[in-house]
Amino acid sequence: IQREATLALGANLEYAPFRLSLAYATGATLTEEGVQGGADLGDGSVLAAAVGVALRPLPRLFAQPYVIGGVGLKRETFTFDEVGAGHPLPREQSEAALQIGIGADLMIGGVGLVLEITDYISRSNGSLGQHDAFVMLGARFRL
C-alpha cells in the first residue's frame, strides 16, 4: 500500500539547541503500490512528535542552515473505503521514530522565514524502512 503526499501542519519550539517538534498530515490517499489506475483504498493520517536538537554549524550570513536530530513517536491512522476488506495495515498504530532533517532560516529582526525538510523514520518489517517526510515553509518568531 502506498500513501500519496498531502498538506501538513507543524510547529517547533526551540530553546538554545534543544527542540520540540510536532507535525500532522491528514487526507493522504492510500493506493495499491505498483497498480496504475487502481481504485483508492482509503485515507491515512500521521501525527509525529519528537524531542531533539537543531545544530547550526555555520555562522549566519544571509540565511542560517541547520541540521536536526531527535527521537519521538509517530502515530498513524487509516480509514478504508471498503468495510471489512482485508488490508495489511491496522486501523491505527504507534511507533518510536528517529527524526532527521535539514533546514535554513532567514531572520529580519525578531521575525524570520524557515524552510525545513524533516523525516521521521520508524521500523517496517524488522528494519528502519518506514519514512514519513515533511517539507515545512513557515514563520519563525524570536521571543
Secondary structure, 3 states (H helix, E strand, C coil): CEECCCCEEEEEEEECCEEEEEEEEEEEEEECCCCCCCCCCEEEEEEEEEEEEEECCCCCCCCEEEEEEEEEEEEEEEEECCCCCCCCCCCEEEEEEEEEEEEEEEEECCEEEEEEEEEEEEEECCEEEEEEEEEEEEEEECC
